[in-house]
């Protein structure tokens, strides 16, 4: 037997064992029979893996068992932490196929299956938004890169396609953005070389939505200072609180001043597939571009992000350069993705999104979103009824932000909220994160796992109250 065939046979044997290992893990995890995570210091973890690297495991199952045991378990119903999906099992198999094929997607020759699949999925999304036949898009490695790419497109079009070759010269360009926007937007603007003056933060109201009544005054101040605002980034599900900006009002403002309207819907734009909550993105049909993560509400593993354009031709302005060793034709060919994306070697992430849409369908994906959004509202009602807890904002999405109340100075109250979060996470029953709003520390829950129930969240409140008594007695 040749060495390669021996490797294939080992793969077959290991594969059966590992599929069984993963399936057993998912069952145990989903039923909450293992801790959400095992607390371990960075040094302790590093020492373990350094030793593991120099001592070969008996078999792959042994190695992968160690990895699983020491990881954070997103499929655990007590995982209510970061905005990362508990990947649907069918999606996990899609990852396997993508890995074994490993076709890059910059050119059609290397992506004869995946490139057209990507166009098909983007068409489903843009048709759902009602963008028309000119709309299209592509997938890219995460919301950060998608937002940056959209803003690069906006700047290139604003400069009449001169920026790519000549730079911005003496012009000062700027982007208007919610003060609740994800930090990657500020990072994108600075990567683009626009500096701090290139970021115009818009204040938000008590519900953490852009105050649209302030837009005109803020814009005119930029104009008076000689600053050219070329884009506006609106939130469709902000990272901090899951709040949705008023897209219709923002559209009217952008239309009036010929400003590119980009919607960062990395987290919340999945509601386009929901019959119950699609009202949250009224006005999205007027946006110029949209970021949508499948690895958040749509149950794909990371990374799997769509960047969509209402006018597909706009996407060809972003990177105006040729690569003759890749493309014989320098025209706008939809199937030569490298002309429009940052990546040249791009993984076949589209298989995950395609599989989920084909196997589950839009109605099932939408119902899974509805369940988690409904659950957030139920959880928020429980919090409101508790005199020991304070809700930061009535949730619009699956993100619930609240804090534990103490009759203490703010600094001490913040410290106790932090300590109780650590205690909850250390217990192995839950994993949640924290955020800061103004000068107050809040606990933040993202209900990502469809296995999380209201009974589990009731238990969370019970445990919080128990920990509060313990800390007050110290």
C-alpha positions as CSV (number, residue, x, y, z in Angstrom):
1,X,0.0,0.0,0.0
2,X,1.4,3.4,-1.0
3,X,2.0,6.0,1.8
4,X,-0.9,8.1,0.6
5,X,-3.4,5.2,0.5
6,X,-2.2,4.3,4.1
7,X,-3.0,7.9,5.1
8,X,-6.5,7.6,3.5
9,X,-7.2,4.4,5.4
10,X,-6.0,6.0,8.7
11,X,-8.3,8.9,7.9
12,X,-11.3,6.6,7.4
13,X,-10.7,4.8,10.7
14,X,-9.9,8.0,12.6
15,X,-12.9,9.7,11.0
16,X,-15.4,7.2,12.3
17,X,-14.0,7.6,15.8
18,X,-13.9,11.3,15.7
19,X,-17.5,11.7,14.3
20,X,-18.7,9.5,17.1
21,X,-16.6,11.6,19.6
22,X,-18.2,14.8,18.3
23,X,-21.7,13.4,18.2
24,X,-21.3,12.2,21.8
25,X,-19.9,15.5,22.8
26,X,-22.8,17.4,21.2
27,X,-25.3,15.2,23.1
28,X,-23.5,15.7,26.5
29,X,-23.0,19.4,25.8
30,X,-26.6,20.1,24.7
31,X,-28.0,18.4,27.8
32,X,-25.7,20.5,30.1
33,X,-23.9,17.4,31.5
34,X,-20.5,19.0,31.2
35,X,-19.2,22.4,32.5
36,X,-19.6,25.3,30.0
37,X,-15.9,25.8,30.5
38,X,-13.1,24.7,32.8
39,X,-11.4,27.7,34.4
40,X,-7.7,27.6,33.6
41,X,-5.0,30.3,33.7
42,X,-3.2,31.3,30.5
43,X,0.1,30.0,31.8
44,X,-1.5,26.7,33.0
45,X,-3.1,26.2,29.6
46,X,0.1,27.1,27.7
47,X,2.2,24.6,29.8
48,X,-0.3,21.8,29.0
49,X,-0.2,22.4,25.3
50,X,3.5,22.9,25.2
51,X,3.9,19.5,26.8
52,X,1.3,18.0,24.5
53,X,3.1,19.3,21.4
54,X,6.3,17.3,22.3
55,X,4.5,14.1,23.3
56,X,2.5,12.3,20.6
57,X,-1.0,11.2,21.6
58,X,-2.0,7.6,21.3
59,X,-4.4,8.5,18.5
60,X,-6.3,11.5,17.1
61,X,-9.3,10.8,19.3
62,X,-7.2,11.3,22.4
63,X,-5.8,14.6,21.1
64,X,-9.2,15.9,20.1
65,X,-10.7,14.8,23.4
66,X,-8.1,17.0,25.1
67,X,-9.0,19.9,22.9
68,X,-12.7,19.6,23.4
69,X,-12.4,19.3,27.2
70,X,-10.3,22.4,27.5
71,X,-12.4,24.6,25.2
72,X,-15.5,26.8,25.7
73,X,-18.7,24.9,24.9
74,X,-21.0,27.0,22.7
75,X,-23.5,24.1,22.4
76,X,-24.0,24.1,26.2
77,X,-27.4,25.8,27.0
78,X,-25.7,27.8,29.7
79,X,-23.4,29.5,27.1
80,X,-24.9,33.0,26.8
81,X,-21.6,34.9,26.2
82,X,-20.2,36.2,23.0
83,X,-22.1,36.5,19.7
84,X,-20.9,33.3,18.2
85,X,-23.3,30.6,16.8
86,X,-23.6,27.1,18.2
87,X,-23.0,25.6,14.8
88,X,-25.7,23.4,13.4
89,X,-24.5,19.8,13.0
90,X,-25.1,19.9,9.2
91,X,-22.9,23.0,9.1
92,X,-20.1,21.0,10.8
93,X,-20.1,18.5,8.0
94,X,-19.9,21.3,5.5
95,X,-16.7,22.4,7.2
96,X,-15.3,18.9,6.6
97,X,-16.1,19.1,2.8
98,X,-14.7,22.6,2.5
99,X,-11.5,21.5,4.2
100,X,-10.9,18.4,2.1
101,X,-11.6,20.2,-1.2
102,X,-9.7,23.4,-0.2
103,X,-10.5,25.2,-3.5
104,X,-9.5,28.8,-3.4
105,X,-12.1,31.2,-4.7
106,X,-10.3,34.1,-6.3
107,X,-10.7,32.7,-9.8
108,X,-13.5,30.6,-11.3
109,X,-11.0,28.0,-12.5
110,X,-10.3,27.1,-8.8
111,X,-13.9,27.5,-7.7
112,X,-16.2,26.0,-10.3
113,X,-18.6,24.8,-7.6
114,X,-18.1,27.3,-4.8
115,X,-18.1,30.5,-6.8
116,X,-21.5,30.0,-8.4
117,X,-22.8,28.7,-5.1
118,X,-21.8,32.0,-3.6
119,X,-23.6,34.0,-6.2
120,X,-26.7,31.8,-5.7
121,X,-26.7,32.4,-1.9
122,X,-26.2,36.2,-2.4
123,X,-29.1,36.2,-4.8
124,X,-31.4,34.6,-2.1
125,X,-30.3,37.3,0.4
126,X,-30.7,40.3,-2.0
127,X,-34.1,39.0,-3.3
128,X,-35.3,38.7,0.3
129,X,-34.3,42.4,0.8
130,X,-36.0,43.3,-2.4
131,X,-32.9,44.9,-3.9
132,X,-33.6,44.0,-7.5
133,X,-31.7,42.3,-10.3
134,X,-28.6,44.5,-10.1
135,X,-27.8,43.5,-6.6
136,X,-25.1,41.0,-5.7
137,X,-22.3,40.3,-3.3
138,X,-19.7,37.9,-2.0
139,X,-18.6,36.2,1.2
140,X,-15.5,37.3,3.1
141,X,-13.7,36.5,6.3
142,X,-15.7,38.2,9.0
143,X,-17.7,41.4,9.6
144,X,-14.6,43.5,10.3
145,X,-13.3,42.8,6.8
146,X,-16.7,43.2,5.2
147,X,-17.2,46.6,6.8
148,X,-13.8,47.8,5.8
149,X,-14.4,46.6,2.2
150,X,-17.7,48.4,2.0
151,X,-16.2,51.7,3.2
152,X,-13.3,51.3,0.7
153,X,-16.0,51.0,-2.0
154,X,-17.8,54.1,-0.8
155,X,-14.6,56.2,-0.7
156,X,-13.6,55.1,-4.2
157,X,-17.0,56.0,-5.6
158,X,-17.1,59.3,-3.7
159,X,-13.7,60.2,-5.2
160,X,-14.9,59.4,-8.7
161,X,-12.5,56.4,-8.8
162,X,-9.5,58.6,-8.2
163,X,-8.6,57.6,-4.7
164,X,-7.1,54.2,-5.5
165,X,-4.4,55.8,-7.7
166,X,-4.0,59.3,-6.4
167,X,-4.9,59.1,-2.7
168,X,-7.1,61.7,-1.0
169,X,-4.6,64.6,-1.5
170,X,-5.6,67.6,0.6
171,X,-9.2,66.3,1.1
172,X,-10.4,65.2,4.6
173,X,-12.9,62.4,4.2
174,X,-15.1,61.2,7.1
175,X,-17.6,58.5,8.0
176,X,-20.6,59.2,10.2
177,X,-21.2,56.3,12.6
178,X,-23.3,55.5,15.7
179,X,-21.4,55.8,19.0
180,X,-22.6,52.3,19.6
181,X,-21.0,50.9,16.5
182,X,-18.7,47.9,16.7
183,X,-15.1,49.0,17.3
184,X,-14.1,47.6,13.9
185,X,-15.7,50.6,12.2
186,X,-13.3,53.0,13.9
187,X,-10.5,50.6,13.1
188,X,-11.5,50.5,9.5
189,X,-11.5,54.3,9.2
190,X,-8.0,54.5,10.7
191,X,-6.7,51.7,8.5
192,X,-8.0,53.8,5.6
193,X,-5.6,56.6,6.8
194,X,-8.4,59.1,7.7
195,X,-7.4,59.5,11.3
196,X,-9.5,60.5,14.3
197,X,-11.1,63.4,12.2
198,X,-12.4,60.7,9.8
199,X,-14.7,59.3,12.5
200,X,-17.9,61.3,13.3
201,X,-19.7,59.7,16.2
202,X,-23.4,60.2,16.4
203,X,-25.0,60.2,19.9
204,X,-27.6,57.6,20.7
205,X,-30.9,57.8,22.7
206,X,-31.9,55.8,25.8
207,X,-32.5,52.8,23.6
208,X,-29.0,53.1,22.1
209,X,-30.3,54.1,18.7
210,X,-28.8,56.9,16.6
211,X,-30.5,60.2,17.4
212,X,-31.6,60.9,13.8
213,X,-32.7,64.4,14.7
214,X,-29.1,65.4,15.3
215,X,-27.7,64.2,11.9
216,X,-28.2,67.4,10.0
217,X,-26.6,69.7,12.5
218,X,-23.6,67.3,12.9
219,X,-23.2,67.0,9.2
220,X,-23.3,70.8,8.6
221,X,-20.5,71.2,11.2
222,X,-18.3,68.8,9.2
223,X,-19.1,70.7,6.0
224,X,-18.1,74.0,7.7
225,X,-14.9,72.4,8.8
226,X,-14.1,71.4,5.2
227,X,-14.6,67.7,5.9
228,X,-16.3,65.5,3.2
229,X,-18.6,62.9,4.7
230,X,-18.8,60.1,2.2
231,X,-20.5,57.3,4.2
232,X,-22.8,56.5,7.1
233,X,-22.6,53.2,9.0
234,X,-26.0,52.3,10.6
235,X,-26.5,49.4,13.1
236,X,-28.9,46.5,12.5
237,X,-28.3,44.9,15.8
238,X,-25.5,46.8,17.6
239,X,-22.9,44.7,19.4
240,X,-23.4,46.2,22.8
241,X,-27.2,46.0,23.2
242,X,-28.5,44.5,19.9
243,X,-30.4,47.7,19.1
244,X,-31.5,48.6,15.6
245,X,-31.1,52.1,14.2
246,X,-34.0,53.8,12.3
247,X,-32.9,52.9,8.8
248,X,-35.7,54.8,7.0
249,X,-34.7,58.1,8.6
250,X,-31.0,57.5,8.0
251,X,-31.8,56.7,4.4
252,X,-33.6,60.0,4.0
253,X,-30.6,61.8,5.4
254,X,-28.1,60.0,3.2
255,X,-30.2,60.5,0.1
256,X,-30.4,64.2,0.7
257,X,-26.6,64.6,0.9
258,X,-25.6,61.8,-1.5
259,X,-23.9,59.8,1.2
260,X,-23.2,56.1,0.9
261,X,-25.4,54.2,3.4
262,X,-23.8,51.0,4.8
263,X,-25.7,48.8,7.3
264,X,-23.6,46.8,9.7
265,X,-26.0,44.0,10.2
266,X,-23.4,41.5,11.1
267,X,-25.4,40.4,14.1
268,X,-29.0,41.4,13.5
269,X,-29.6,41.4,9.7
270,X,-30.5,37.7,9.9
271,X,-34.0,38.9,10.7
272,X,-34.6,39.3,6.9
273,X,-35.5,35.6,7.2
274,X,-37.9,36.1,10.0
275,X,-41.6,36.8,9.4
276,X,-42.0,38.1,12.9
277,X,-39.0,40.4,13.4
278,X,-38.2,41.6,9.8
279,X,-39.9,44.9,10.7
280,X,-36.7,45.8,12.6
281,X,-34.9,46.4,9.3
282,X,-37.5,48.5,7.6
283,X,-35.5,50.8,5.3
284,X,-32.8,48.2,4.6
285,X,-34.1,48.1,1.0
286,X,-32.6,51.6,0.5
287,X,-29.1,50.8,1.8
288,X,-26.1,50.8,-0.6
289,X,-24.4,47.9,1.2
290,X,-24.9,45.4,4.0
291,X,-22.8,43.2,6.2
292,X,-24.4,39.9,7.4
293,X,-22.7,37.2,9.5
294,X,-24.0,33.7,9.0
295,X,-21.9,32.7,12.0
296,X,-24.1,34.7,14.4
297,X,-27.9,34.2,14.2
298,X,-27.8,31.8,11.2
299,X,-26.0,28.8,12.9
300,X,-22.8,28.7,10.8
301,X,-19.4,28.2,12.4
302,X,-16.9,31.0,12.1
303,X,-16.1,32.7,9.7
304,X,-19.0,33.1,7.2
305,X,-19.8,36.7,6.3
306,X,-21.8,38.1,3.4
307,X,-21.1,41.6,2.0
308,X,-24.0,42.6,-0.2
309,X,-24.4,45.6,-2.6
310,X,-27.7,47.0,-3.9
311,X,-25.9,47.9,-7.1
312,X,-23.5,45.0,-7.8
313,X,-21.4,47.1,-10.2
314,X,-20.3,49.3,-7.2
315,X,-18.3,46.3,-5.8
316,X,-16.0,46.5,-8.8
317,X,-14.8,50.0,-7.9
318,X,-13.1,48.9,-4.6
319,X,-9.9,47.5,-5.9
320,X,-9.2,49.0,-9.3
321,X,-6.1,46.9,-10.4
322,X,-5.3,44.1,-12.7
323,X,-3.6,40.8,-12.1
324,X,-2.7,39.4,-15.5
325,X,-1.4,36.1,-14.2
326,X,-4.9,35.5,-12.8
327,X,-7.3,37.2,-15.2
328,X,-7.1,37.2,-18.9
329,X,-10.1,39.5,-19.1
330,X,-10.1,42.8,-17.1
331,X,-13.8,43.3,-17.4
332,X,-16.4,43.0,-14.6
333,X,-16.9,39.2,-14.5
334,X,-19.0,38.1,-11.6
335,X,-17.2,34.8,-11.4
336,X,-13.7,36.2,-10.9
337,X,-14.2,37.0,-7.2
338,X,-10.6,38.2,-6.6
339,X,-11.5,41.4,-8.5
340,X,-13.8,42.4,-5.7
341,X,-12.5,40.8,-2.5
342,X,-9.6,41.6,-0.2
343,X,-8.7,37.9,-0.1
344,X,-7.0,36.1,-2.9
345,X,-6.9,32.7,-1.2
346,X,-10.4,32.6,0.2
347,X,-11.7,29.4,1.9
348,X,-14.9,27.7,0.8
349,X,-17.0,29.2,3.6
350,X,-19.9,29.5,1.2
351,X,-20.5,25.7,1.6
352,X,-21.7,26.3,5.1
353,X,-24.2,29.0,4.2
354,X,-25.4,27.1,1.1
355,X,-25.9,23.9,3.1
356,X,-27.8,25.6,5.8
357,X,-30.1,27.3,3.3
358,X,-30.6,24.2,1.2
359,X,-31.0,21.7,4.0
360,X,-32.9,23.8,6.6
361,X,-34.6,26.4,4.4
362,X,-35.4,30.0,5.2
363,X,-38.5,29.3,7.3
364,X,-36.6,27.1,9.8
365,X,-33.7,29.6,10.0
366,X,-36.2,32.3,10.6
367,X,-38.0,30.4,13.4
368,X,-34.7,29.7,15.1
369,X,-34.2,33.5,15.2
370,X,-37.7,34.1,16.4
371,X,-37.2,31.7,19.3
372,X,-34.1,33.4,20.6
373,X,-35.6,36.9,20.2
374,X,-38.7,35.8,22.0
375,X,-36.6,34.2,24.7
376,X,-34.8,37.5,25.3
377,X,-38.0,39.3,25.8
378,X,-39.2,36.7,28.3
379,X,-35.9,36.9,30.1
380,X,-36.1,40.7,30.2
381,X,-39.6,40.5,31.8
382,X,-38.1,38.3,34.6
383,X,-35.4,40.8,35.2
384,X,-37.8,43.7,35.4
385,X,-39.8,41.8,38.1
386,X,-36.6,41.3,40.3
387,X,-35.9,44.2,42.7
388,X,-32.3,43.1,42.8
389,X,-31.8,43.5,39.1
390,X,-31.9,46.4,36.6
391,X,-32.4,46.1,32.9
392,X,-30.3,48.4,30.7
393,X,-32.7,48.5,27.8
394,X,-35.7,46.5,26.6
395,X,-34.1,44.1,24.1
396,X,-34.9,44.2,20.4
397,X,-32.8,41.2,19.6
398,X,-31.4,38.2,21.5
399,X,-29.0,40.4,23.6
400,X,-30.0,41.2,27.1
401,X,-28.0,43.6,29.2
402,X,-28.7,44.0,33.0
403,X,-26.9,44.5,36.2
404,X,-27.1,43.5,39.9
405,X,-28.2,46.3,42.2
406,X,-26.4,47.1,45.5
407,X,-26.9,50.0,47.9
408,X,-23.3,50.9,47.5
409,X,-21.2,53.5,45.6
410,X,-21.0,52.8,41.8
411,X,-17.4,51.7,41.9
412,X,-18.2,49.0,44.5
413,X,-21.3,48.0,42.7
414,X,-19.3,47.6,39.5
415,X,-16.7,45.5,41.3
416,X,-19.4,43.2,42.7
417,X,-21.1,42.8,39.3
418,X,-17.7,41.8,37.9
419,X,-17.0,39.3,40.7
420,X,-20.4,37.7,40.4
421,X,-19.9,37.2,36.7
422,X,-16.6,35.5,37.4
423,X,-18.2,33.3,40.0
424,X,-21.0,32.3,37.6
425,X,-18.5,31.4,34.9
426,X,-16.2,29.6,37.3
427,X,-19.2,27.5,38.5
428,X,-19.3,25.8,35.0
429,X,-23.1,26.4,34.8
430,X,-23.0,29.5,32.7
431,X,-20.7,31.6,30.6
432,X,-21.7,35.3,30.1
433,X,-19.7,38.5,29.5
434,X,-19.9,42.1,30.8
435,X,-20.0,45.5,29.2
436,X,-19.8,49.1,30.5
437,X,-22.5,51.7,29.8
438,X,-21.4,55.2,30.8
439,X,-19.9,54.5,34.3
440,X,-21.8,51.3,35.1
441,X,-20.7,47.7,34.7
442,X,-23.5,45.5,33.2
443,X,-23.8,41.8,32.6
444,X,-24.5,41.0,28.9
445,X,-26.1,37.8,27.7
446,X,-26.3,36.8,24.0
447,X,-28.8,34.0,23.6
448,X,-27.1,32.2,20.7
449,X,-28.0,28.6,21.4
450,X,-31.5,27.3,20.5
451,X,-31.2,24.8,23.4
452,X,-31.2,27.6,26.0
453,X,-34.6,27.7,27.7
454,X,-36.4,30.1,30.0
455,X,-36.0,27.6,32.8
456,X,-32.2,27.8,32.4
457,X,-32.4,31.6,32.6
458,X,-34.6,31.4,35.7
459,X,-31.8,29.4,37.3
460,X,-29.3,32.0,36.3
461,X,-31.3,34.6,38.2
462,X,-31.5,32.3,41.2
463,X,-27.7,31.8,41.1
464,X,-27.1,35.5,40.8
465,X,-29.2,36.2,43.9
466,X,-27.3,33.4,45.8
467,X,-24.0,34.9,44.9
468,X,-25.2,38.4,45.9
469,X,-26.0,37.1,49.4
470,X,-22.6,35.4,49.6
471,X,-20.7,38.6,48.7
472,X,-22.8,40.8,50.9
473,X,-22.0,38.5,53.9
474,X,-18.2,38.8,53.4
